[in-house]
Amino acid sequence: MLNKIFTGLVFVLLCATHTDAQEMQTIRFDGRGAYVQLPSGIFDQEENATIEAYVKWERFNEWSRVFDFGREGNAIVVQNNKKSSQINFRIWDNKGKQHGVSAKNAVLANTWHHIAVVCGTGGMKIYVDGTFYDDDDYRGGLNQAYGGNYYLGKSNWPKDKPFAGLMSEFRVWNYQRSQSEIRRTMKTALTGTEDGLIGYWPMHEINAGMIPDLSRGSNHAKIHGNITLENIKAISPGLIRGASGQVVAAQMGTGGGSALPRSHSDYLAYTVGEKAEIPLPENIDGIEAKYLVNLMWGAYTGPQSRVMVLPIEDVKTEPESVVLKHKSGGKVKDELEITAKSRASVTEIESIVIDVINQTGRFRLVERQMLDDVFKEQDLGESGRMARPSAAKIGNVLGAQYMMKVVVTDYEEGVSTKKGGGVVGVLSQAAGLGAVSTTKSEGRVGMNFRLIDAKTSELLFTKQIESKITESNLTFGGGIGGGGAVGIGVFSKYLKTPIGQAVIAGINKGVYELVKQIGSLPASGRVIKAEGDKVWLNMGKDVVSPGDVLKVKSKGEELIDPDTGISLGSDDTEIGTIRVSQAQEKFSIAYAVSTTGLVKRGDKVISTILPPRIEFADRWEKPRRGKF
């Protein structure tokens, strides 16, 4: 149903002195014969591989190479096509037969581009700046060019011209990396000890005519001709290194004095097709729902927000029996009977929402049993907002920052109903399972996603989602109002039909919007105990780390809306800062750095660490035909 997220890459940022936090060094090829040579034979046994580099072409010399491993007539190369900007990835196998893929209209002169190529048992692929361009079924690897030369910037064909431009971060892996793996590390300097990394030349220094290989192999490369080391504006802040080769944490913001982000974030999410993973832009309202059914959430290793998903109210009545018929081409393909015993529970959509939230990697969820216990004593209003005492109790007892609520709001009108079996029917509106119809060639559902402050019960954000899939004659909608929800657990056989896809796409879209809202906020929590300068916080090691500095705000007078009786927050006063000394599983200990008042239980603490910037694609690139 949904692809699992990939485990995030965690790396250490080591401080180093540098003349300009926005500059880095890399090597330049003069275009008149300068090249770099790797030691012979180092990749001769590799069946699978991924090769990556940042490349800046100053001009497109005829058939110039980024790299060329092998010999004339039997080699693995990345080249520009003739004198054009088309980038080719070619393999001439050990029988001289050529195989290849290309990226057309993908690069510009005098512009940095990230090039990644994959070869081996899973076929050939080429990516430019993390975007997939082309693939081929040929399954040969680097071992096809056994015993040849390993050149950067030079061709094994004597008549081809040398590369003219700059190159940085040349990396070779001994496995076929996925698009998300490539994206996850393309803007981040590596340590050299990553699993599967068999060659790593950052190209930030030259020592005695050699370019160091920082991987475990230590296969240092030799320079030939006029290779110079140049100071350039940083390709990406995460790639900056100091003079000793250590990674320098570059400031991401524009304001002076801002704290540095401690973690790395991939693109927020990708739509996943058969052969492509395409990152989503910030605004996904105009994207067809079919592209939001199968999402993969980008790797994330930053602080997590503690949230609780409010329970969806159960149904009070239910039909005796309903038969759903899935039509295709005017013929019934599948038939499923829903009875009082087998009907989909309204809690099943809640399970899917929770599953998607977990997959983002950005939240810590309140345990279901803890939430149920509190709700036995509390009253959740149908408006999606709780009375002030309920919110305060739930927020304080469970330590949640936010509450999420999903309401299925509308359904396709003009449907027919009939109790009993054997006919096309609908689940009654009273049942809270919405409507099913064969009158339209689409599946449609409307959902409302709400984000609520767990401390004040203030409605922070709401978004109405419309999800429609047009593929067959099955249409689906949710019950109107009252927190009704679509139950799709029993409909597992229909997850590849418009009805199931519309629901899943709607949930994915709604969670995407919630992440955008919460992801822009710094981590925060509360003081749970204070003794002198020692302070205990309800923030665990997945939120803070030793050394983190947090602002402390003392709660002032609570501001109550006279019309609704709802808390609008309080007039808080900043009283100083504290520094975390220990971080346990569910709490942390800090000590006062500078305070102007007494830190006490209930005071709010806010991290000075900037949240990792959420990365979005610049624009939506609709999958090409045959790639989705």
Secondary structure, DSSP 8 states (H G I E B T S, - for coil): ------------------S-TTEEEEEEEESSS-EEEE-TTTTTT-SSEEEEEEEEEEE--TT-EEEEEEETTEEEEEEESTTSS-EEEEEE-TTS-EEEEEETT---TTS-EEEEEEESTT-EEEEETTEEEEEE-----GGGGTT-EEEES--SSTTS---EEEEEEEEEESS---HHHHHHHTTS---S--TTEEEEE--S--BTTEE---STT---EEEESSEEEEEEE-SSGGG-B-TTS-B-----SSSTT-----S-B-BSEEEE-SS-EEE-BS--TTS-GGGGSSEEE--B-S--EEEEE------S---SEEEEEEEETTEEEEEEEEETTTS--THHHHHHHHHHHHHHT-EEE--HHHHHHHHTT----TTS---HHHHHHHHHHH--SEEEEEEEEE--SS----SSSSSB----GGGTS-EEESSSSSEEEEEEEEEEETTT--EEEEEEEEEEE-SSS-EEE--SSTT-----SGGGGGTTSHHHHHHHHHHHHHHHHHHHHHTTS--EEEEEEEETTEEEES--TTT--TT-EEEEEE---EEE-TTT--EEEE--EEEEEEEEEEE-SS-EEEEEEEESS---TT-EEEE-S-----B-BSS-----TT--
